[in-house]
Amino acid sequence: MPADITESDPRAELRAVDDGCIIALSGRWQITQPLPKWEALSAGQPPGRVTFDVSELTGWDSSLVLFVSEVCNRARLNGTWCDLKPLPPALVDLVQQLEDKTTYPIPSTRYSDFFSIIGIRTLDIWEKTRELSNFVGECVLSASRMVSHPHKFRWRDCFSEMQQCGAMALPIVGLIAFLVGVTLAYTGAIILRQFGGDIWVADLVGLSMTREMGAMMAGIVLAGRTGAAFAAEIGNMRANEEVDALVTLGIHPIDFLVLPRIVALGVMMPLLAVYSNALGIIGGMAIAWGLLDIPPPAYWVEMLSIVDLSDLLTGVIKATTFGVIIGLSGCLRGLQADRSASGVGQAATSAVVTAILLIIVADSLYAVVFNILGW
C-alpha cells in the first residue's frame, strides 16, 4: 500500500469501450467508509471485457479486494474476461487467494453441449467408483489385520455398536416386518380367495418374508436409522478434526472407526432378518385367522410345507451382505463429508441413498445367482 496517501473518498467510475468497459478506481478505499457497489455501478451495462484503471488510486485495504472479487465473479457468470493486470500485484494476489477459497455457483449454460454433459457425468461416476473401490480395498486390508491380530481390534466399540444397531432397532424392525406381513396377507387374500386357495396365503407370506422382504425391510430400516447415524457421527468427527487427530497419532481411521461398525452390522443384520421373518409370518397369521378363518396350526403346517432351510439361508446371506453395504456406505460418506454442519447433513442423506441403491442392486444380483444355483 502506498506510503504517501492523500485523504479522499473511494470512487469507482464505469467507462464503456468497444469490447467492454473500464472501471476507473480512485481515492482511498477503506472498509470504514461508504463504498461503491458493483451492482449499482453495472446496472444496464451489457456483459463484455472488464479492465481497470488505477492511475488515481491513492490507497486500499480489504474493501477493494472484495469489490474486485465481486467484479471477477460477475464477469465469470457472464462468460466474459476480467483483466487484472492494471491492478497492483499485491491486490491481484489477494483476489486470487480469495477466489481459491470461495466456491462460486456454476452457470447453468456453462455446459450446454449434450456430449459435454455426458462426459462430465461419466468422469464423475468414474471418480466416485474409484473412491468406493479404494475404500472397500482399505476395509479388506483392515479386516485381514483384524484376523491376524484380533487382540488389536476394538471389541468394546464393536459390542457397543451391536447394541445400538441390533437390540435398539428391534422395535422399529419388528413393527415394520409385522405390517409388511399384514400387507402381504391382505394382498394375497384378494387373489387367492377367488380360486378357493385361502390356505396358500401361508405359502405366499412365508416365502416372501424369508427370501426377500425380511432381509430387505431390515436393511432399509437400518439404512435410514444406522447408516445415517454412522455418516453423521463420523462426519461430525471430521468437521471437528478428530479424524485428523487420529491420523496424527498414527491410528488408522479405518481400523479405529470403520471396521467395528461394519462388523457390528454384519453380525446383527442376519439376526434382525430372522426376527423380521418371524414378525412378518405372525402378521400374516393374524390376517389369515381373522379374515380367512384359517387356524394358526393349519397356517403354520402349510407354511412349513413350502418353506425350507434354503429359503431361510437365502435371506440370511442377503441380510449379511446388506449389513456390510450399510456400514460401508455410512462410513464412506462420513469420511467424505465437508467440514461444516451442512456437510454432515449432506453426508447422512447421501449415506441413506447410497445404501438403499446398493441394497437393491445386490438383491437383484442375488436373485439371478440363486436362480442359476436352483435355490
C-alpha positions in Angstrom: 0.0 0.0 0.0 1.5 3.4 -0.9 3.0 5.4 1.9 2.1 8.9 0.7 -1.7 8.5 1.0 -4.0 11.5 0.5 -7.3 11.6 2.1 -10.2 11.3 -0.4 -13.4 9.3 -0.8 -13.3 6.0 -2.6 -14.8 6.2 -6.1 -15.4 3.8 -8.9 -16.5 5.1 -12.4 -17.6 2.9 -15.3 -16.4 3.8 -18.8 -17.8 2.0 -21.8 -15.4 0.9 -24.5 -15.9 -1.0 -27.7 -15.2 -4.5 -26.3 -16.5 -4.0 -22.8 -15.8 -1.4 -20.0 -13.1 0.1 -17.9 -13.6 0.6 -14.2 -11.7 3.7 -13.0 -10.8 3.4 -9.3 -9.8 6.5 -7.4 -9.4 7.8 -3.9 -8.5 5.9 -0.8 -10.5 2.7 -0.2 -11.2 1.9 3.4 -13.6 -0.6 4.9 -14.9 2.0 7.4 -16.1 4.4 4.6 -19.2 4.2 2.4 -18.0 2.2 -0.7 -19.3 1.9 -4.3 -21.5 -1.1 -5.1 -20.8 -3.0 -8.3 -24.5 -3.9 -8.7 -25.5 -0.3 -8.8 -22.5 0.7 -10.9 -23.1 -2.0 -13.6 -26.9 -1.6 -13.9 -27.8 -1.7 -17.5 -24.3 -2.4 -18.7 -24.1 -5.2 -21.2 -21.6 -8.0 -20.5 -18.2 -7.6 -22.0 -14.5 -7.5 -21.3 -13.7 -5.8 -18.0 -10.5 -4.0 -17.1 -9.3 -1.5 -14.5 -7.7 2.0 -14.3 -5.9 2.7 -11.0 -4.0 5.8 -12.0 -5.9 7.9 -9.4 -6.0 5.2 -6.7 -4.2 6.5 -3.5 -4.8 3.7 -1.1 -6.7 0.5 -0.5 -7.5 -2.3 2.0 -9.6 -5.4 2.0 -12.7 -3.4 0.8 -11.1 -3.1 -2.6 -10.3 -6.8 -2.6 -13.9 -7.7 -2.0 -15.0 -5.2 -4.7 -12.6 -6.6 -7.4 -13.5 -10.2 -6.4 -17.2 -9.4 -6.9 -16.5 -7.9 -10.3 -14.5 -11.0 -11.3 -17.3 -13.3 -10.1 -19.9 -11.4 -12.1 -17.7 -11.5 -15.2 -17.2 -15.2 -14.7 -21.0 -15.8 -14.5 -21.5 -13.7 -17.7 -18.9 -15.7 -19.5 -16.6 -12.7 -20.1 -13.0 -11.9 -19.2 -11.8 -9.7 -16.3 -8.3 -8.2 -16.9 -6.4 -7.8 -13.6 -3.1 -6.7 -15.0 -3.5 -3.0 -14.3 -4.1 -3.7 -10.6 -1.3 -3.7 -8.1 0.4 -7.1 -7.8 -0.4 -7.4 -4.0 -4.1 -6.7 -4.8 -4.2 -9.3 -7.6 -2.6 -11.9 -5.2 -5.2 -11.3 -2.5 -8.0 -11.5 -5.1 -6.7 -14.8 -6.4 -6.3 -16.2 -2.9 -10.0 -15.3 -2.1 -11.2 -16.9 -5.3 -9.3 -20.1 -4.4 -11.1 -20.3 -1.1 -14.5 -19.4 -2.5 -16.9 -21.7 -4.3 -18.9 -19.8 -6.9 -22.2 -21.1 -8.4 -21.7 -22.6 -11.9 -23.9 -21.0 -14.5 -26.5 -23.3 -15.9 -25.4 -22.6 -19.5 -21.8 -23.5 -18.9 -22.1 -27.0 -20.4 -24.8 -26.6 -23.0 -23.4 -29.3 -25.2 -25.1 -32.7 -24.7 -21.9 -34.7 -25.1 -20.0 -32.4 -22.7 -22.6 -33.1 -20.0 -22.4 -36.9 -20.7 -18.6 -36.8 -20.5 -18.6 -34.8 -17.2 -21.1 -37.1 -15.6 -19.2 -40.1 -16.8 -16.0 -38.8 -15.2 -17.8 -38.0 -12.0 -19.2 -41.6 -11.9 -15.8 -43.0 -12.6 -14.2 -40.9 -9.8 -16.9 -42.0 -7.3 -16.5 -45.6 -8.3 -12.7 -45.3 -7.8 -13.2 -43.8 -4.4 -15.6 -46.6 -3.4 -13.2 -49.3 -4.7 -10.3 -47.8 -2.7 -12.4 -47.6 0.4 -13.5 -51.2 0.0 -9.9 -52.3 -0.5 -8.8 -50.5 2.7 -11.6 -52.2 4.6 -10.5 -55.6 3.3 -6.9 -54.9 4.4 -8.2 -53.8 7.8 -10.2 -57.0 8.1 -7.1 -59.0 7.3 -5.2 -57.2 10.0 -8.1 -57.9 12.4 -7.9 -61.6 11.6 -4.2 -61.8 12.1 -4.1 -59.6 15.2 -7.5 -60.0 16.9 -6.3 -58.6 20.2 -5.8 -55.2 18.5 -9.4 -55.0 17.3 -11.7 -52.6 19.3 -14.1 -55.2 20.6 -15.7 -52.8 23.1 -16.6 -50.4 20.3 -18.0 -53.2 18.2 -20.2 -54.5 21.1 -21.4 -51.0 21.7 -22.4 -50.7 18.0 -24.1 -54.1 18.2 -26.2 -52.8 21.0 -27.2 -49.7 19.0 -27.8 -51.2 15.6 -29.2 -54.6 17.0 -31.1 -54.5 20.2 -32.1 -50.9 19.9 -33.5 -51.5 16.4 -35.8 -54.4 17.4 -39.0 -52.3 18.0 -39.0 -50.4 14.6 -37.8 -53.5 12.7 -40.5 -55.7 14.3 -43.2 -53.1 13.7 -42.3 -52.7 10.0 -42.0 -56.5 9.5 -45.3 -57.2 11.1 -47.1 -54.6 9.0 -45.4 -56.0 5.8 -46.7 -59.4 6.7 -50.2 -58.0 7.2 -50.0 -56.2 3.8 -48.8 -59.4 2.0 -51.6 -61.5 3.6 -54.3 -58.9 2.6 -52.9 -58.6 -0.9 -52.7 -62.4 -1.4 -56.1 -63.0 0.0 -57.7 -60.7 -2.7 -56.5 -63.1 -5.4 -56.4 -66.5 -3.7 -60.0 -66.2 -2.3 -61.3 -66.1 -5.9 -59.8 -69.6 -6.5 -60.6 -71.1 -3.1 -56.9 -71.2 -2.2 -57.1 -69.3 1.0 -54.6 -71.6 2.7 -51.9 -70.7 0.2 -51.7 -67.3 1.9 -49.3 -69.0 4.3 -47.1 -70.1 1.4 -47.1 -66.5 0.0 -46.2 -64.8 3.2 -43.7 -67.4 4.3 -41.7 -67.4 1.1 -41.9 -63.6 0.6 -40.7 -62.9 4.1 -37.9 -65.5 4.3 -36.4 -64.9 0.9 -37.0 -61.2 0.2 -39.0 -59.0 2.5 -37.5 -59.9 5.8 -33.9 -59.0 4.9 -35.0 -56.1 2.6 -37.1 -54.4 5.2 -34.5 -54.8 7.9 -31.9 -53.4 5.5 -33.9 -50.4 4.5 -34.8 -49.6 8.1 -31.2 -49.8 9.2 -30.0 -47.8 6.2 -32.2 -44.9 7.4 -31.5 -45.4 11.1 -27.9 -46.7 11.4 -26.3 -45.8 8.1 -27.3 -42.1 8.5 -26.1 -42.2 12.2 -22.7 -43.6 11.1 -22.3 -40.9 8.4 -23.4 -38.1 10.8 -21.1 -39.2 13.6 -18.0 -39.7 11.5 -18.8 -36.5 9.5 -19.0 -34.5 12.8 -15.7 -36.0 13.9 -14.2 -34.9 10.6 -15.6 -31.4 11.0 -14.1 -31.2 14.5 -10.8 -32.5 13.1 -10.9 -35.6 15.3 -10.2 -37.8 12.3 -7.1 -35.7 11.6 -6.0 -36.1 15.2 -6.2 -39.9 14.9 -4.0 -39.8 11.7 -1.6 -37.5 13.6 -1.4 -40.1 16.4 -0.6 -42.9 13.9 -4.1 -44.5 14.3 -5.7 -45.6 11.0 -9.3 -44.3 10.8 -10.4 -47.4 9.0 -9.3 -49.7 11.9 -10.5 -47.3 14.6 -13.8 -46.0 13.2 -15.0 -48.1 10.3 -14.2 -51.8 10.9 -16.0 -52.1 14.3 -19.2 -50.6 12.7 -19.1 -52.9 9.7 -18.5 -56.0 11.8 -21.3 -55.0 14.1 -23.8 -54.6 11.3 -22.6 -57.7 9.5 -23.2 -59.7 12.7 -26.5 -58.2 13.7 -28.3 -57.9 10.3 -28.8 -61.7 9.9 -30.3 -61.9 13.4 -32.6 -58.9 12.6 -33.6 -60.6 9.4 -34.6 -63.8 11.2 -36.5 -61.7 13.7 -38.2 -59.8 10.9 -39.2 -63.1 9.2 -40.8 -64.2 12.4 -42.8 -61.0 12.9 -43.9 -60.9 9.3 -45.1 -64.5 9.4 -47.0 -63.7 12.6 -48.6 -60.7 10.9 -49.7 -62.9 8.0 -51.0 -65.5 10.5 -53.1 -62.9 12.3 -54.8 -61.8 9.0 -55.3 -65.4 7.9 -57.0 -66.2 11.2 -59.1 -63.0 11.4 -60.0 -62.6 7.7 -59.8 -66.1 6.1 -60.8 -68.2 9.2 -57.6 -70.2 8.9 -56.4 -71.6 12.3 -52.8 -70.8 13.3 -51.8 -74.5 13.4 -53.1 -75.0 9.9 -51.3 -71.8 8.8 -48.1 -73.0 10.4 -48.2 -76.5 8.9 -48.9 -75.2 5.4 -46.0 -72.7 5.7 -43.6 -75.4 6.7 -44.6 -77.5 3.7 -43.2 -74.8 1.3 -40.5 -73.0 3.3 -37.3 -75.0 3.9 -33.8 -74.2 5.2 -32.6 -73.0 1.8 -35.2 -70.2 1.8 -34.1 -69.1 5.3 -30.4 -69.3 4.3 -31.1 -67.2 1.3 -32.5 -64.4 3.4 -29.6 -64.7 5.9 -27.0 -64.4 3.2 -28.7 -61.3 1.8 -29.1 -59.7 5.2 -25.3 -60.2 5.9 -24.5 -58.5 2.6 -26.9 -55.7 3.3 -25.4 -55.1 6.7 -21.9 -54.7 5.2 -23.3 -52.4 2.5 -24.9 -50.2 5.0 -21.8 -50.0 7.1 -19.6 -49.2 4.1 -22.0 -46.6 2.8 -22.4 -44.8 6.1 -18.7 -44.7 7.0 -17.6 -43.8 3.5 -20.0 -40.8 3.3 -18.9 -39.8 6.8 -15.3 -39.7 5.9 -16.1 -37.8 2.7 -18.2 -35.2 4.5 -17.4 -31.5 4.2 -16.1 -29.8 7.4 -19.3 -28.0 8.1 -22.8 -28.5 9.6 -24.4 -28.7 6.2 -21.7 -31.2 5.1 -22.7 -33.5 7.9 -26.4 -33.3 6.9 -25.5 -34.0 3.2 -23.3 -36.9 4.2 -26.2 -38.5 6.2 -28.6 -38.1 3.3 -26.0 -39.4 0.8 -25.3 -42.4 3.0 -29.0 -43.4 3.1 -29.4 -43.0 -0.7 -26.2 -45.0 -1.4 -27.1 -47.8 0.9 -30.6 -48.3 -0.4 -29.4 -48.2 -4.0 -26.7 -50.7 -3.4 -29.1 -52.9 -1.4 -31.5 -53.1 -4.3 -28.6 -53.8 -6.8 -27.3 -56.5 -4.5 -30.7 -58.1 -4.1 -31.2 -58.2 -7.9 -27.8 -59.9 -8.4 -28.6 -62.4 -5.7 -31.9 -63.2 -7.4 -30.1 -64.0 -10.6 -27.4 -66.1 -8.8 -29.9 -68.0 -6.7 -32.0 -68.8 -9.8 -28.9 -70.2 -11.5 -28.0 -72.3 -8.5 -31.6 -73.6 -8.2 -32.2 -72.1 -4.7 
